[in-house]
Amino acid sequence: MSSIYETEPVGLLRQPMFMNAVAEFESELSPRELLERALGVEREMGRVRTVKNGPRNIDIDLILCGDLVVNEPDLVVPHPRYREREFVMKGLRELRNIAQ
């Protein structure tokens, strides 16, 4: 797992700073199964989706899944905006350096 990065909110700006990290792991689950597990964790932690890009206590995104490409209405891998998120890019670089 990368370090934790504090970043400004994206979209709706009047909300607390975000705490972000990138994690890498191996799994035999499909991207769909990973998404369902992530959404389940969010629900268990009390996340309720009311306002797009609004305040939230947790947000788990599936950024990459090996070299798989998925393009479905509710699941796109690689994440379409991950290169625009500096904390994602920093976290990925950090993980690459740890693995070397």
C-alpha positions, 0 to 999 in steps of 0.5 A: 500500500502507498502512503496516504495523500491528503488532497483537495476534493474534486467536483463539489468543493465545500467538503473536507479534504480527502485522504487517499491511498493506492493498494496493490494486491493479487486476486482471482476475482474478476473485475466485476467481483472486485467491484461488488466486494468494494461496494459491499465494503462501502455499504458496510462502512455506511456510505450512502450515495446521494450527491455526485462527488459529494462528501463521503466517508469512503470511496473505493475505486478499481483503477487497474486490473492487470492488463484487462480492459473492461468497458461496461456502463457501471464498470470501466477499467482502467479507471477513465480518469486515473491519470488526472488524479495526482494522488493515484499517479504518486501512489502507483509510482511509489508502489513501483519503487517498492516492488523494485 
